[in-house]
């Protein structure tokens, strides 16, 4: 199991870049919200990683098979 990490870079122009590792699905959004709160800032751009998409696909597959059909 990979440790959860929030990697934060403060750039020379004062902008902040953050990346999450070891998190899946919406879990990363909670960490970004905490960072925004701590910095009194807001996200101007974001994107989801492959880990987010994998979890979403698994959840969708599970939901389709919830009734026990293949």
Secondary structure, DSSP 8 states (H G I E B T S, - for coil): ----EEEEEE-TTS-EEEEEES--TTHHHHHHHHHHHHHT---S-----HHHHHHHHHHHHHHHTTTS--
